[in-house]
Amino acid sequence: MAKGYWISAYHSVSDDAKLMAYAKLAGPAIEAAGGKFIARGVAAAAYEAGVKQRTVIIEFPSVAAATAAHDSPGYQAALKALAGGAVRDLRVVEGV
């Protein structure tokens, strides 16, 4: 079974306190769902339409696990804490 990955690209952060509250809740919820942080931080370089902003890559045992993590009550609480604090793009991608 192929692994699943979250790829989250932040376009902007308008409220650092909300981002910190989100991270405090999101990390444990993601790890409880089997997620492993592969990379996170400000992009080292950005090309084409990319933005040199925060990017996060998380590996899960499967796409189903990645989707379940997003839909879990713990992660949904983290999203409520972030509400309006950042504009980002989150994608779930199947590994090769």
C-alpha positions in Angstrom: 0.0 0.0 0.0 1.4 3.4 -1.0 2.0 6.0 1.7 0.0 9.2 1.9 1.5 12.7 2.3 0.1 16.0 3.4 1.7 18.9 1.6 0.8 22.2 3.1 2.0 25.5 1.5 1.3 28.7 3.4 0.6 31.7 1.2 0.5 34.1 4.2 0.4 34.2 8.0 -1.5 37.1 9.5 -1.7 36.0 13.1 1.3 34.3 14.7 -0.6 33.6 17.9 -3.2 31.6 16.0 -0.6 29.7 14.1 1.1 28.8 17.4 -2.2 27.7 18.9 -2.9 25.6 15.8 0.6 24.0 16.0 0.1 23.1 19.6 -3.1 21.1 18.8 -2.2 19.9 15.3 1.1 18.2 16.1 -0.3 15.7 18.6 -3.4 15.1 16.5 -1.3 14.3 13.4 1.1 12.1 15.3 -1.8 10.2 17.0 -3.1 9.4 13.5 0.3 8.0 12.4 1.7 11.1 10.8 5.4 11.7 10.7 6.8 15.2 9.9 9.2 15.0 7.0 9.9 18.7 6.5 8.6 22.0 7.9 9.7 25.6 7.8 10.1 28.5 5.5 10.9 27.4 1.9 14.6 27.5 1.1 13.7 28.6 -2.5 10.5 29.2 -4.4 10.1 29.0 -8.2 7.4 29.6 -10.7 4.2 30.6 -8.8 5.7 29.5 -5.5 5.8 31.7 -2.4 8.8 31.7 -0.1 6.7 31.0 3.0 6.1 28.1 5.4 5.8 24.6 3.9 5.0 21.4 5.7 5.3 17.8 4.5 3.8 14.9 6.6 4.0 11.2 5.8 1.2 8.8 6.7 0.9 5.0 6.3 -1.7 5.5 3.6 -3.9 8.1 1.8 -6.8 6.8 3.9 -4.8 7.5 7.1 -3.9 11.0 5.9 -7.6 11.8 5.1 -8.7 10.4 8.4 -6.2 12.5 10.2 -7.5 15.6 8.6 -11.1 14.7 9.5 -10.3 13.7 13.1 -11.8 15.7 16.0 -8.3 16.6 17.2 -7.2 18.1 13.9 -10.6 19.8 13.4 -10.0 21.6 16.8 -6.6 22.7 15.5 -8.2 24.2 12.4 -10.7 26.1 14.6 -7.7 27.6 16.5 -6.1 28.7 13.2 -9.3 30.2 11.8 -8.3 33.4 9.9 -4.7 33.3 11.0 -3.2 32.0 7.8 -4.0 31.4 4.1 -2.7 28.0 3.0 -3.1 25.2 0.6 -3.3 21.6 2.0 -3.1 18.6 -0.4 -3.2 14.9 0.2 -1.0 13.0 -2.3 -0.4 9.3 -2.8 3.3 8.2 -2.6 4.9 6.4 -5.5 
